Amino acid sequence: MSTPIPMTPYDMALRFVGIKEAPGHVHNPMIVAMMQLSDRSIRDDETPWCSGFCNYCAWLLGVKGSRSLAARSWLSVGQPIPLQEAEPGFDVVILSRGTWRPPATILSAPGHVGFFSAYNASTQTIDLLGGNQGDHVSIASYPRSRLLGVRRLA
């Protein structure tokens, strides 16, 4: 018998592709539950939930997450690695968000986090598998210029 290959947070995240926010005043209970792992007071799916999604995937596998809904909180989790060494599996990418782009040292500033999917050097884009990307779980491309850090989870 062969030894099963352990599932990674990226593999787990793939299972949720297509999960999306509910329209109007209704809220997707799965998204709310993901966020409540980090903040029990959350009652809606309009709260930014990219970090909640990453934490949920990590929690399901017993991998240490950030335990925060702040995307930049992931800059303190795992080990920093260069983008060139990132691979799908245990690597998360943290990006800046909005027009005000403070350095990575300001953890309270807006950000975005997702699981590394691919890097395209010719277009200078990073593909992330993440939540709250167009209000759903998907793979989306972001400019490398927004990169704050890449972290390898344990």
N, CA and C atoms as an extended XYZ file, in Angstrom:
462
Properties=species:S:1:pos:R:3:atomname:S:1:resname:S:1:resid:I:1 pbc="F F F"
N         0.829       -1.186        0.000 N   MET     1
C         0.000        0.000        0.000 CA  MET     1
C         0.871        1.247        0.000 C   MET     1
N         0.464        2.228       -0.768 N   SER     2
C         1.228        3.470       -0.791 CA  SER     2
C         0.742        4.406        0.305 C   SER     2
N         1.637        5.272        0.724 N   THR     3
C         1.307        6.258        1.748 CA  THR     3
C         0.557        7.406        1.086 C   THR     3
N        -0.595        7.806        1.622 N   PRO     4
C        -1.329        8.916        1.007 CA  PRO     4
C        -0.541       10.221        1.119 C   PRO     4
N        -0.644       11.022        0.083 N   ILE     5
C        -0.004       12.335        0.090 CA  ILE     5
C        -0.878       13.264        0.926 C   ILE     5
N        -0.294       13.945        1.908 N   PRO     6
C        -1.115       14.816        2.762 CA  PRO     6
C        -1.717       15.973        1.957 C   PRO     6
N        -2.910       16.352        2.335 N   MET     7
C        -3.577       17.476        1.687 CA  MET     7
C        -2.967       18.775        2.191 C   MET     7
N        -2.775       19.728        1.306 N   THR     8
C        -2.245       21.043        1.668 CA  THR     8
C        -3.394       22.037        1.806 C   THR     8
N        -3.133       23.196        2.419 N   PRO     9
C        -4.172       24.228        2.461 CA  PRO     9
C        -4.633       24.636        1.064 C   PRO     9
N        -3.711       24.641        0.093 N   TYR    10
C        -4.093       24.969       -1.287 CA  TYR    10
C        -5.085       23.939       -1.821 C   TYR    10
N        -4.794       22.649       -1.584 N   ASP    11
C        -5.711       21.593       -2.020 CA  ASP    11
C        -7.084       21.781       -1.383 C   ASP    11
N        -7.094       22.114       -0.107 N   MET    12
C        -8.357       22.334        0.600 CA  MET    12
C        -9.093       23.525       -0.005 C   MET    12
N        -8.367       24.607       -0.264 N   ALA    13
C        -8.985       25.819       -0.820 CA  ALA    13
C        -9.642       25.538       -2.176 C   ALA    13
N        -9.032       24.672       -2.969 N   LEU    14
C        -9.605       24.328       -4.284 CA  LEU    14
C       -11.012       23.747       -4.153 C   LEU    14
N       -11.286       23.084       -3.054 N   ARG    15
C       -12.606       22.477       -2.844 CA  ARG    15
C       -13.711       23.522       -2.684 C   ARG    15
N       -13.326       24.768       -2.399 N   PHE    16
C       -14.314       25.809       -2.155 CA  PHE    16
C       -14.477       26.784       -3.326 C   PHE    16
N       -13.781       26.557       -4.436 N   VAL    17
C       -13.895       27.458       -5.591 CA  VAL    17
C       -15.371       27.568       -5.980 C   VAL    17
N       -15.822       28.792       -6.137 N   GLY    18
C       -17.209       29.056       -6.505 CA  GLY    18
C       -18.084       29.487       -5.346 C   GLY    18
N       -17.676       29.227       -4.101 N   ILE    19
C       -18.451       29.702       -2.946 CA  ILE    19
C       -18.489       31.221       -3.038 C   ILE    19
N       -19.680       31.809       -2.889 N   LYS    20
C       -19.776       33.260       -3.046 CA  LYS    20
C       -20.703       33.888       -2.024 C   LYS    20
N       -20.554       35.188       -1.905 N   GLU    21
C       -21.416       35.957       -1.015 CA  GLU    21
C       -22.855       35.871       -1.504 C   GLU    21
N       -23.778       35.943       -0.587 N   ALA    22
C       -25.194       35.977       -0.934 CA  ALA    22
C       -25.577       37.424       -1.260 C   ALA    22
N       -26.482       37.623       -2.209 N   PRO    23
C       -26.871       38.995       -2.571 CA  PRO    23
C       -27.782       39.636       -1.532 C   PRO    23
N       -27.733       40.946       -1.469 N   GLY    24
C       -28.633       41.700       -0.613 CA  GLY    24
C       -28.411       41.500        0.868 C   GLY    24
N       -29.503       41.448        1.612 N   HIS    25
C       -29.422       41.359        3.080 CA  HIS    25
C       -29.216       39.929        3.577 C   HIS    25
N       -29.219       38.950        2.684 N   VAL    26
C       -28.968       37.556        3.051 CA  VAL    26
C       -27.456       37.351        3.079 C   VAL    26
N       -26.964       36.477        3.967 N   HIS    27
C       -25.528       36.245        4.077 CA  HIS    27
C       -25.235       34.759        3.963 C   HIS    27
N       -24.162       34.426        3.262 N   ASN    28
C       -23.783       33.029        3.084 CA  ASN    28
C       -23.281       32.497        4.435 C   ASN    28
N       -23.980       31.527        5.023 N   PRO    29
C       -23.588       31.051        6.348 CA  PRO    29
C       -22.207       30.396        6.371 C   PRO    29
N       -21.758       29.840        5.257 N   MET    30
C       -20.424       29.236        5.227 CA  MET    30
C       -19.349       30.311        5.364 C   MET    30
N       -19.518       31.420        4.668 N   ILE    31
C       -18.545       32.509        4.748 CA  ILE    31
C       -18.557       33.117        6.149 C   ILE    31
N       -19.745       33.304        6.717 N   VAL    32
C       -19.851       33.845        8.072 CA  VAL    32
C       -19.143       32.911        9.054 C   VAL    32
N       -19.351       31.604        8.915 N   ALA    33
C       -18.705       30.634        9.815 CA  ALA    33
C       -17.185       30.678        9.680 C   ALA    33
N       -16.683       30.851        8.449 N   MET    34
C       -15.231       30.951        8.243 CA  MET    34
C       -14.661       32.117        9.043 C   MET    34
N       -15.343       33.255        8.969 N   MET    35
C       -14.853       34.444        9.663 CA  MET    35
C       -15.008       34.331       11.172 C   MET    35
N       -16.041       33.622       11.627 N   GLN    36
C       -16.269       33.507       13.061 CA  GLN    36
C       -15.199       32.684       13.777 C   GLN    36
N       -14.396       31.935       13.036 N   LEU    37
C       -13.256       31.265       13.665 CA  LEU    37
C       -12.288       32.287       14.250 C   LEU    37
N       -12.215       33.460       13.625 N   SER    38
C       -11.310       34.515       14.070 CA  SER    38
C       -12.010       35.608       14.865 C   SER    38
N       -13.294       35.841       14.573 N   ASP    39
C       -14.025       36.916       15.231 CA  ASP    39
C       -15.494       36.496       15.368 C   ASP    39
N       -15.864       36.090       16.580 N   ARG    40
C       -17.220       35.574       16.830 CA  ARG    40
C       -18.312       36.619       16.615 C   ARG    40
N       -17.954       37.898       16.532 N   SER    41
C       -18.969       38.939       16.387 CA  SER    41
C       -19.441       39.122       14.942 C   SER    41
N       -18.789       38.504       13.985 N   ILE    42
C       -19.151       38.673       12.575 CA  ILE    42
C       -20.506       38.023       12.309 C   ILE    42
N       -21.377       38.753       11.611 N   ARG    43
C       -22.712       38.248       11.296 CA  ARG    43
C       -23.068       38.406        9.820 C   ARG    43
N       -22.134       38.884        9.000 N   ASP    44
C       -22.447       39.135        7.593 CA  ASP    44
C       -21.307       38.679        6.692 C   ASP    44
N       -21.589       38.607        5.392 N   ASP    45
C       -20.542       38.230        4.447 CA  ASP    45
C       -19.997       39.438        3.686 C   ASP    45
N       -20.328       40.647        4.163 N   GLU    46
C       -19.765       41.854        3.557 CA  GLU    46
C       -18.439       42.259        4.195 C   GLU    46
N       -18.159       41.762        5.378 N   THR    47
C       -16.872       42.003        6.024 CA  THR    47
C       -15.797       41.372        5.152 C   THR    47
N       -14.676       42.062        4.886 N   PRO    48
C       -13.621       41.434        4.080 CA  PRO    48
C       -13.237       40.073        4.663 C   PRO    48
N       -13.271       39.037        3.832 N   TRP    49
C       -13.122       37.680        4.348 CA  TRP    49
C       -11.989       36.875        3.724 C   TRP    49
N       -11.043       37.531        3.042 N   CYS    50
C        -9.917       36.790        2.445 CA  CYS    50
C        -9.090       36.088        3.521 C   CYS    50
N        -8.812       36.770        4.622 N   SER    51
C        -8.027       36.164        5.691 CA  SER    51
C        -8.839       35.092        6.416 C   SER    51
N       -10.130       35.324        6.588 N   GLY    52
C       -10.992       34.321        7.199 CA  GLY    52
C       -10.996       33.029        6.394 C   GLY    52
N       -10.989       33.152        5.077 N   PHE    53
C       -10.965       31.970        4.214 CA  PHE    53
C        -9.643       31.213        4.366 C   PHE    53
N        -8.529       31.931        4.351 N   CYS    54
C        -7.222       31.275        4.515 CA  CYS    54
C        -7.118       30.607        5.882 C   CYS    54
N        -7.587       31.293        6.912 N   ASN    55
C        -7.578       30.708        8.257 CA  ASN    55
C        -8.435       29.447        8.318 C   ASN    55
N        -9.579       29.472        7.662 N   TYR    56
C       -10.474       28.315        7.655 CA  TYR    56
C        -9.807       27.105        6.998 C   TYR    56
N        -9.190       27.312        5.843 N   CYS    57
C        -8.517       26.203        5.149 CA  CYS    57
C        -7.376       25.648        5.999 C   CYS    57
N        -6.616       26.526        6.629 N   ALA    58
C        -5.524       26.080        7.498 CA  ALA    58
C        -6.080       25.324        8.702 C   ALA    58
N        -7.131       25.852        9.318 N   TRP    59
C        -7.734       25.231       10.496 CA  TRP    59
C        -8.239       23.821       10.191 C   TRP    59
N        -8.865       23.645        9.031 N   LEU    60
C        -9.381       22.327        8.662 CA  LEU    60
C        -8.285       21.266        8.625 C   LEU    60
N        -7.055       21.699        8.355 N   LEU    61
C        -5.935       20.762        8.238 CA  LEU    61
C        -5.007       20.779        9.450 C   LEU    61
N        -5.338       21.573       10.455 N   GLY    62
C        -4.488       21.651       11.641 CA  GLY    62
C        -3.199       22.415       11.407 C   GLY    62
N        -3.202       23.313       10.418 N   VAL    63
C        -2.032       24.144       10.108 CA  VAL    63
C        -2.232       25.498       10.792 C   VAL    63
N        -1.161       26.054       11.349 N   LYS    64
C        -1.261       27.340       12.052 CA  LYS    64
C        -1.590       28.465       11.071 C   LYS    64
N        -2.628       29.210       11.393 N   GLY    65
C        -3.009       30.384       10.614 CA  GLY    65
C        -2.732       31.643       11.400 C   GLY    65
N        -3.300       32.756       10.935 N   SER    66
C        -3.055       34.033       11.615 CA  SER    66
C        -4.054       34.312       12.742 C   SER    66
N        -5.189       33.641       12.724 N   ARG    67
C        -6.262       33.842       13.707 CA  ARG    67
C        -6.762       35.284       13.731 C   ARG    67
N        -6.674       35.943       12.590 N   SER    68
C        -7.116       37.334       12.475 CA  SER    68
C        -7.797       37.513       11.127 C   SER    68
N        -8.725       38.456       11.056 N   LEU    69
C        -9.352       38.780        9.777 CA  LEU    69
C        -8.554       39.818        8.995 C   LEU    69
N        -7.478       40.328        9.575 N   ALA    70
C        -6.623       41.293        8.878 CA  ALA    70
C        -5.681       40.549        7.938 C   ALA    70
N        -5.734       40.864        6.664 N   ALA    71
C        -4.898       40.181        5.671 CA  ALA    71
C        -3.412       40.283        6.007 C   ALA    71
N        -2.991       41.444        6.459 N   ARG    72
C        -1.570       41.635        6.748 CA  ARG    72
C        -1.098       40.857        7.977 C   ARG    72
N        -2.022       40.313        8.749 N   SER    73
C        -1.627       39.498        9.904 CA  SER    73
C        -0.839       38.269        9.455 C   SER    73
N        -1.014       37.861        8.210 N   TRP    74
C        -0.293       36.702        7.669 CA  TRP    74
C         1.190       36.983        7.479 C   TRP    74
N         1.592       38.239        7.554 N   LEU    75
C         3.012       38.576        7.452 CA  LEU    75
C         3.788       38.101        8.678 C   LEU    75
N         3.077       37.676        9.712 N   SER    76
C         3.716       37.187       10.936 CA  SER    76
C         3.582       35.672       11.101 C   SER    76
N         3.084       34.987       10.099 N   VAL    77
C         2.847       33.547       10.175 CA  VAL    77
C         3.851       32.814        9.294 C   VAL    77
N         4.319       31.669        9.752 N   GLY    78
C         5.217       30.855        8.931 CA  GLY    78
C         6.573       31.498        8.707 C   GLY    78
N         7.216       31.089        7.633 N   GLN    79
C         8.559       31.578        7.301 CA  GLN    79
C         8.519       32.407        6.018 C   GLN    79
N         9.209       33.557        5.999 N   PRO    80
C         9.254       34.341        4.758 CA  PRO    80
C        10.066       33.603        3.702 C   PRO    80
N         9.597       33.654        2.475 N   ILE    81
C        10.351       33.084        1.352 CA  ILE    81
C        10.278       34.048        0.183 C   ILE    81
N        11.253       33.987       -0.733 N   PRO    82
C        11.190       34.844       -1.923 CA  PRO    82
C        10.086       34.358       -2.871 C   PRO    82
N         9.511       35.275       -3.611 N   LEU    83
C         8.460       34.928       -4.568 CA  LEU    83
C         8.923       33.834       -5.531 C   LEU    83
N        10.193       33.870       -5.924 N   GLN    84
C        10.719       32.903       -6.881 CA  GLN    84
C        10.692       31.467       -6.343 C   GLN    84
N        10.613       31.295       -5.024 N   GLU    85
C        10.572       29.959       -4.422 CA  GLU    85
C         9.156       29.513       -4.066 C   GLU    85
N         8.175       30.388       -4.285 N   ALA    86
C         6.796       30.063       -3.919 CA  ALA    86
C         6.244       28.969       -4.823 C   ALA    86
N         5.391       28.144       -4.209 N   GLU    87
C         4.723       27.093       -4.966 CA  GLU    87
C         3.369       26.818       -4.333 C   GLU    87
N         2.419       26.320       -5.132 N   PRO    88
C         1.118       25.987       -4.561 CA  PRO    88
C         1.277       24.927       -3.472 C   PRO    88
N         0.549       25.056       -2.429 N   GLY    89
C         0.627       24.100       -1.326 CA  GLY    89
C         0.473       24.815       -0.011 C   GLY    89
N         1.609       25.210        0.585 N   PHE    90
C         1.613       25.837        1.907 CA  PHE    90
C         1.993       27.312        1.861 C   PHE    90
N         2.082       27.919        0.690 N   ASP    91
C         2.542       29.302        0.588 CA  ASP    91
C         1.381       30.281        0.435 C   ASP    91
N         1.403       31.326        1.259 N   VAL    92
C         0.423       32.395        1.146 CA  VAL    92
C         1.138       33.662        0.677 C   VAL    92
N         0.394       34.477       -0.052 N   VAL    93
C         0.915       35.734       -0.574 CA  VAL    93
C         0.086       36.857        0.032 C   VAL    93
N         0.780       37.862        0.526 N   ILE    94
C         0.117       39.012        1.132 CA  ILE    94
C         0.361       40.217        0.234 C   ILE    94
N        -0.733       40.911       -0.101 N   LEU    95
C        -0.681       42.056       -1.013 CA  LEU    95
C        -1.204       43.308       -0.328 C   LEU    95
N        -0.792       44.450       -0.837 N   SER    96
C        -1.379       45.713       -0.393 CA  SER    96
C        -2.732       45.860       -1.093 C   SER    96
N        -3.553       46.757       -0.561 N   ARG    97
C        -4.868       46.995       -1.153 CA  ARG    97
C        -5.149       48.484       -1.110 C   ARG    97
N        -5.797       48.973       -2.155 N   GLY    98
C        -6.173       50.376       -2.222 CA  GLY    98
C        -5.056       51.245       -2.772 C   GLY    98
N        -5.334       52.536       -2.804 N   THR    99
C        -4.365       53.476       -3.364 CA  THR    99
C        -3.267       53.839       -2.369 C   THR    99
N        -3.593       53.794       -1.079 N   TRP   100
C        -2.586       54.059       -0.044 CA  TRP   100
C        -1.876       52.754        0.229 C   TRP   100
N        -0.601       52.676       -0.060 N   ARG   101
C         0.136       51.420        0.058 CA  ARG   101
C         1.302       51.547        1.030 C   ARG   101
N         1.000       51.509        2.318 N   PRO   102
C         2.075       51.587        3.308 CA  PRO   102
C         2.928       50.329        3.276 C   PRO   102
N         4.109       50.381        3.864 N   PRO   103
C         4.991       49.204        3.857 CA  PRO   103
C         4.413       48.050        4.667 C   PRO   103
N         5.026       46.889        4.489 N   ALA   104
C         4.564       45.664        5.154 CA  ALA   104
C         4.653       45.756        6.673 C   ALA   104
N         5.427       46.678        7.189 N   THR   105
C         5.566       46.808        8.641 CA  THR   105
C         4.306       47.354        9.300 C   THR   105
N         3.420       47.954        8.513 N   ILE   106
C         2.171       48.500        9.060 CA  ILE   106
C         1.085       47.441        8.874 C   ILE   106
N         0.925       46.605        9.915 N   LEU   107
C         0.033       45.455        9.829 CA  LEU   107
C        -1.444       45.832        9.867 C   LEU   107
N        -1.760       47.021       10.324 N   SER   108
C        -3.162       47.426       10.429 CA  SER   108
C        -3.712       48.022        9.132 C   SER   108
N        -2.874       48.212        8.133 N   ALA   109
C        -3.311       48.790        6.859 CA  ALA   109
C        -4.080       47.752        6.036 C   ALA   109
N        -4.864       48.199        5.075 N   PRO   110
C        -5.600       47.263        4.231 CA  PRO   110
C        -4.668       46.343        3.445 C   PRO   110
N        -5.161       45.150        3.181 N   GLY   111
C        -4.385       44.186        2.412 CA  GLY   111
C        -5.270       43.102        1.839 C   GLY   111
N        -4.626       42.146        1.217 N   HIS   112
C        -5.319       40.975        0.665 CA  HIS   112
C        -4.383       39.785        0.835 C   HIS   112
N        -4.950       38.603        1.087 N   VAL   113
C        -4.145       37.398        1.245 CA  VAL   113
C        -4.825       36.248        0.513 C   VAL   113
N        -4.004       35.381       -0.050 N   GLY   114
C        -4.507       34.183       -0.703 CA  GLY   114
C        -3.390       33.176       -0.842 C   GLY   114
N        -3.749       31.989       -1.279 N   PHE   115
C        -2.763       30.936       -1.487 CA  PHE   115
C        -2.101       31.106       -2.846 C   PHE   115
N        -0.765       31.009       -2.844 N   PHE   116
C        -0.009       31.146       -4.088 CA  PHE   116
C        -0.461       30.081       -5.087 C   PHE   116
N        -0.711       30.527       -6.330 N   SER   117
C        -1.091       29.606       -7.393 CA  SER   117
C        -0.045       29.601       -8.505 C   SER   117
N         0.399       30.798       -8.928 N   ALA   118
C         1.395       30.886      -10.009 CA  ALA   118
C         1.970       32.300      -10.058 C   ALA   118
N         3.144       32.384      -10.671 N   TYR   119
C         3.757       33.693      -10.932 CA  TYR   119
C         4.123       33.751      -12.398 C   TYR   119
N         3.718       34.822      -13.065 N   ASN   120
C         4.035       35.016      -14.473 CA  ASN   120
C         5.043       36.159      -14.575 C   ASN   120
N         6.301       35.829      -14.802 N   ALA   121
C         7.364       36.838      -14.850 CA  ALA   121
C         7.193       37.788      -16.029 C   ALA   121
N         6.666       37.303      -17.142 N   SER   122
C         6.538       38.165      -18.318 CA  SER   122
C         5.475       39.255      -18.122 C   SER   122
N         4.391       38.929      -17.414 N   THR   123
C         3.352       39.935      -17.169 CA  THR   123
C         3.466       40.562      -15.787 C   THR   123
N         4.409       40.027      -14.966 N   GLN   124
C         4.610       40.515      -13.598 CA  GLN   124
C         3.313       40.425      -12.787 C   GLN   124
N         2.647       39.261      -12.903 N   THR   125
C         1.419       39.039      -12.150 CA  THR   125
C         1.538       37.776      -11.298 C   THR   125
N         0.832       37.803      -10.181 N   ILE   126
C         0.777       36.681       -9.250 CA  ILE   126
C        -0.664       36.184       -9.220 C   ILE   126
N        -0.840       34.894       -9.415 N   ASP   127
C        -2.167       34.299       -9.325 CA  ASP   127
C        -2.372       33.762       -7.915 C   ASP   127
N        -3.505       34.137       -7.320 N   LEU   128
C        -3.840       33.683       -5.969 CA  LEU   128
C        -5.153       32.917       -5.989 C   LEU   128
N        -5.192       31.840       -5.218 N   LEU   129
C        -6.420       31.125       -4.938 CA  LEU   129
C        -6.888       31.654       -3.593 C   LEU   129
N        -8.003       32.363       -3.597 N   GLY   130
C        -8.415       32.983       -2.352 CA  GLY   130
C        -9.887       33.300       -2.278 C   GLY   130
N       -10.297       33.702       -1.102 N   GLY   131
C       -11.662       34.124       -0.858 CA  GLY   131
C       -11.794       35.624       -1.006 C   GLY   131
N       -13.024       36.070       -1.227 N   ASN   132
C       -13.334       37.487       -1.381 CA  ASN   132
C       -12.622       38.093       -2.583 C   ASN   132
N       -12.475       37.314       -3.612 N   GLN   133
C       -11.920       37.794       -4.883 CA  GLN   133
C       -13.108       37.896       -5.839 C   GLN   133
N       -13.604       39.125       -6.019 N   GLY   134
C       -14.845       39.296       -6.761 CA  GLY   134
C       -16.020       38.715       -5.996 C   GLY   134
N       -15.968       38.776       -4.680 N   ASP   135
C       -17.004       38.289       -3.774 CA  ASP   135
C       -17.181       36.774       -3.782 C   ASP   135
N       -16.182       36.051       -4.264 N   HIS   136
C       -16.264       34.589       -4.217 CA  HIS   136
C       -14.869       33.976       -4.115 C   HIS   136
N       -14.818       32.659       -3.942 N   VAL   137
C       -13.545       31.935       -3.924 CA  VAL   137
C       -13.169       31.652       -5.377 C   VAL   137
N       -11.970       32.085       -5.748 N   SER   138
C       -11.539       31.945       -7.135 CA  SER   138
C       -10.012       32.038       -7.218 C   SER   138
N        -9.515       31.868       -8.429 N   ILE   139
C        -8.119       32.167       -8.726 CA  ILE   139
C        -8.127       33.471       -9.501 C   ILE   139
N        -7.388       34.453       -9.010 N   ALA   140
C        -7.347       35.776       -9.633 CA  ALA   140
C        -5.901       36.250       -9.731 C   ALA   140
N        -5.640       37.118      -10.699 N   SER   141
C        -4.294       37.669      -10.930 CA  SER   141
C        -4.178       39.065      -10.338 C   SER   141
N        -2.995       39.328       -9.770 N   TYR   142
C        -2.700       40.622       -9.160 CA  TYR   142
C        -1.318       41.082       -9.612 C   TYR   142
N        -1.125       42.404       -9.736 N   PRO   143
C         0.199       42.900      -10.118 CA  PRO   143
C         1.239       42.629       -9.023 C   PRO   143
N         2.419       42.244       -9.451 N   ARG   144
C         3.524       41.982       -8.522 CA  ARG   144
C         3.857       43.217       -7.695 C   ARG   144
N         3.579       44.396       -8.229 N   SER   145
C         3.886       45.644       -7.524 CA  SER   145
C         3.148       45.756       -6.191 C   SER   145
N         2.094       44.979       -5.992 N   ARG   146
C         1.345       45.002       -4.728 CA  ARG   146
C         1.893       44.034       -3.690 C   ARG   146
N         2.908       43.249       -4.042 N   LEU   147
C         3.438       42.214       -3.153 CA  LEU   147
C         4.040       42.804       -1.879 C   LEU   147
N         3.582       42.298       -0.731 N   LEU   148
C         4.157       42.660        0.565 CA  LEU   148
C         5.019       41.524        1.114 C   LEU   148
N         4.626       40.294        0.817 N   GLY   149
C         5.382       39.171        1.323 CA  GLY   149
C         4.803       37.834        0.901 C   GLY   149
N         5.648       36.824        0.978 N   VAL   150
C         5.250       35.440        0.745 CA  VAL   150
C         5.679       34.664        1.986 C   VAL   150
N         4.786       33.860        2.530 N   ARG   151
C         5.071       33.110        3.744 CA  ARG   151
C         4.763       31.637        3.506 C   ARG   151
N         5.673       30.791        3.957 N   ARG   152
C         5.466       29.344        3.893 CA  ARG   152
C         4.944       28.876        5.241 C   ARG   152
N         3.756       28.285        5.203 N   LEU   153
C         3.135       27.792        6.423 CA  LEU   153
C         3.769       26.475        6.831 C   LEU   153
N         3.730       26.162        8.116 N   ALA   154
C         4.329       24.924        8.629 CA  ALA   154
C         3.483       23.737        8.221 C   ALA   154
